[in-house]
Amino acid sequence: MARLNEHYDKLVAGYLFPEINKRVRAFAEKYPGRKLYRLGIGNTTEPIPPSIIRGLEKAVNDLAFRETYTGYGDELGEKPLRESIAQIYRERGVILELDEIFVSDGAKPDIGNIQSIFALDNRIAVQDPTYPVYVDTNVIAGRTGGYNKEESKYDGIVYMKCTVENDFFAPPPNEHVDILYLCSPNNPTGAVATREQLSNFISYALEHKAVIIFDAAYSAFIRDPQYPHSIYELENARACAIEINSFSKIAGFTGVRLGWTVVPKTLVLEDGVVGKANALWQRRQTTFFNGASIIAQKGGVAALTGEGRRECALLADYYLENASIIKRSLERKGLSVYGGTNAPYLWVKTPGSISSWDFFEKLLNESSVVVTPGVGFGPSGEGFVRFSAFGHREDILEAVESIEKNLKL
Ligand SMILES: *Cc1c(COP(=O)(O)O)cnc(C)c1O
């Protein structure tokens, strides 16, 4: 008799977005014809820049002729793309070997898959609040206990509480863990780790022979030069960190699908065999994955040329300007707003002591604006909501106007 993986039954997330949709549908039925402003989703809205589109078009065209057609490529990624990625790191003083860079169909699949090279009894720590994929993929793998309703936490996971007091970037835990997930700039708080904060995590990881899984999906939004874009800009990170990145938010590739993961050969783990983690990830990818789309990869090369990078920077600037418009407007209403200056997300304290869901309802009912309740990203997200700056400028302007006019605070 085939049995299903019972760990799936422990999952409670997946509740968040369906619940938002349910409430939005109820609202639409109650007030038919009222325009809704969706500032809740983390999805890109602006078109892929022209030079990158040309790269994608050429890749499609190459497939039309015998002379230029290619079938399966290198499972770890086409060399020109890995060279372009290595070049981006080199400009930040980070020297990587090409076989430390693994091209993929996106950061989320890599985040989900990377845990499979680690033992099931490893203890994990996550930022609280954070992107739910780190937790859920470990729940499915069986690396946690059940969901504890009272605490809104999974047993067996260490939650690093991110609060106003620690600038939404908690210090390393006081207890032993083996794997730490860090996201900077963070989704949902928009907080960015300083060099000092990352250094503290690196020291912790070296002391505990732990591994940091560093999600840099929003690094293209960092404008303040004091913040590192890659964890490898810090000393000794190559001994303890795996870094995951994506073209989704950089180049609008959310629907095209392209990302990469760096697994340094110098990673030091409990087993002590140098290069073993890199070899296992290579084995995992060559067994379960047959390489990212050649079209997407050639688009990725175009995105990393001088012209592509200038266009991508303008794209990020557009979303950052949206963030700044939202931030100014909410502050005029007297709300406390965090993030949004080096990230496309704003983390907004609910007024008084009302809950995330109550403020969600208030914003929806009074101003027709949809946000994401912070509590959906972890227990410490209670009392906050996330505003996303991904959207067309005209919609953002209408949304903030509606908030300024209609939200009663
Ligand atoms: C959007 C996002 C990603 C990117 O995922 P892709 O699969 O590359 O589209 C990764 N991490 C975080 C935190 C994100 O919000």
PDBQT file of the ligand as one rigid body, heavy atoms in Angstrom, charges set to zero:
ROOT
HETATM    1  C1  LIG A 501      10.587  36.313  -4.991  1.00  0.00    +0.000 C 
HETATM    2  C2  LIG A 501      11.517  35.656  -4.051  1.00  0.00    +0.000 A 
HETATM    3  C3  LIG A 501      12.454  34.737  -4.495  1.00  0.00    +0.000 A 
HETATM    4  C4  LIG A 501      12.588  34.442  -5.970  1.00  0.00    +0.000 C 
HETATM    5  O1  LIG A 501      12.068  33.243  -6.339  1.00  0.00    +0.000 OA
HETATM    6  P1  LIG A 501      12.143  32.748  -7.843  1.00  0.00    +0.000 P 
HETATM    7  O2  LIG A 501      11.811  31.316  -7.721  1.00  0.00    +0.000 OA
HETATM    8  O3  LIG A 501      13.525  32.972  -8.350  1.00  0.00    +0.000 OA
HETATM    9  O4  LIG A 501      11.138  33.526  -8.640  1.00  0.00    +0.000 OA
HETATM   10  C5  LIG A 501      13.340  34.188  -3.588  1.00  0.00    +0.000 A 
HETATM   11  N1  LIG A 501      13.314  34.528  -2.291  1.00  0.00    +0.000 NA
HETATM   12  C6  LIG A 501      12.438  35.437  -1.827  1.00  0.00    +0.000 A 
HETATM   13  C7  LIG A 501      12.501  35.831  -0.413  1.00  0.00    +0.000 C 
HETATM   14  C8  LIG A 501      11.488  35.996  -2.693  1.00  0.00    +0.000 A 
HETATM   15  O5  LIG A 501      10.602  36.874  -2.200  1.00  0.00    +0.000 OA
ENDROOT
TORSDOF 0
